[in-house]
């Protein structure tokens, strides 16, 4: 769990650091599932936050609609959240602990902690893929955030 979460943290940091080279693209309107790269990262952040509250078996009244004003703000928010998540996962000894939670519509579900971490990582990977397309459509190159690059970077 910690290893997969470390990959997620690394990939978000790598992509945001890359976008720092082209700061104007972060809030540039784009076609895609979200209106801007800033909103895409806001969604990743909001969902990470939501699932983290579920992992801790606490509640979050609603999912946010974060749209960062600039890349640095996004980096700082992710750093703070991911630090808390990493600390939590370091202390958590039972990866198979069953987590009971409700989705945003109020339906009840249960999954293991490990399954929730895997979901968070996959969700981030999916939306970083959206960012790659948004960058290319704006005329900018992307950077690799595939898992194998993470392993090579260790």
SULJO-V605985 format. One record per residue. RES is the residue in one small letter. SS is DSSP state (hx for helix, st for strand, lp for the rest). Layout:
BEGIN
res=RES ss=SS
res=RES ss=SS
END
This chain:
BEGIN
res=x ss=lp
res=x ss=hx
res=x ss=hx
res=x ss=hx
res=x ss=hx
res=x ss=hx
res=x ss=hx
res=x ss=hx
res=x ss=hx
res=x ss=hx
res=x ss=hx
res=x ss=hx
res=x ss=hx
res=x ss=hx
res=x ss=hx
res=x ss=hx
res=x ss=hx
res=x ss=hx
res=x ss=hx
res=x ss=hx
res=x ss=hx
res=x ss=hx
res=x ss=hx
res=x ss=hx
res=x ss=hx
res=x ss=lp
res=x ss=lp
res=x ss=lp
res=x ss=lp
res=x ss=lp
res=x ss=lp
res=x ss=lp
res=x ss=lp
res=x ss=lp
res=x ss=lp
res=x ss=lp
res=x ss=hx
res=x ss=hx
res=x ss=hx
res=x ss=hx
res=x ss=hx
res=x ss=hx
res=x ss=hx
res=x ss=hx
res=x ss=hx
res=x ss=hx
res=x ss=hx
res=x ss=hx
res=x ss=hx
res=x ss=hx
res=x ss=hx
res=x ss=hx
res=x ss=hx
res=x ss=hx
res=x ss=hx
res=x ss=lp
res=x ss=lp
res=x ss=lp
res=x ss=lp
res=x ss=lp
res=x ss=lp
res=x ss=lp
res=x ss=lp
res=x ss=lp
res=x ss=lp
res=x ss=lp
res=x ss=lp
res=x ss=lp
res=x ss=lp
res=x ss=lp
res=x ss=hx
res=x ss=hx
res=x ss=hx
res=x ss=hx
res=x ss=hx
res=x ss=hx
res=x ss=hx
res=x ss=hx
res=x ss=hx
res=x ss=hx
res=x ss=hx
res=x ss=hx
res=x ss=hx
res=x ss=hx
res=x ss=hx
res=x ss=hx
res=x ss=hx
res=x ss=hx
res=x ss=hx
res=x ss=hx
res=x ss=hx
res=x ss=lp
res=x ss=lp
res=x ss=lp
res=x ss=lp
res=x ss=lp
res=x ss=lp
res=x ss=st
res=x ss=st
res=x ss=st
res=x ss=st
res=x ss=st
res=x ss=lp
res=x ss=lp
res=x ss=lp
res=x ss=lp
res=x ss=lp
res=x ss=st
res=x ss=st
res=x ss=st
res=x ss=st
res=x ss=st
res=x ss=hx
res=x ss=hx
res=x ss=hx
res=x ss=hx
res=x ss=hx
res=x ss=hx
res=x ss=hx
res=x ss=hx
res=x ss=hx
res=x ss=hx
res=x ss=hx
res=x ss=hx
res=x ss=hx
res=x ss=hx
res=x ss=hx
res=x ss=hx
res=x ss=hx
res=x ss=hx
res=x ss=hx
res=x ss=hx
res=x ss=hx
res=x ss=hx
res=x ss=hx
res=x ss=hx
res=x ss=hx
res=x ss=lp
res=x ss=lp
res=x ss=lp
res=x ss=lp
res=x ss=lp
res=x ss=lp
res=x ss=lp
res=x ss=lp
res=x ss=lp
res=x ss=hx
res=x ss=hx
res=x ss=hx
res=x ss=hx
res=x ss=hx
res=x ss=hx
res=x ss=hx
res=x ss=lp
END
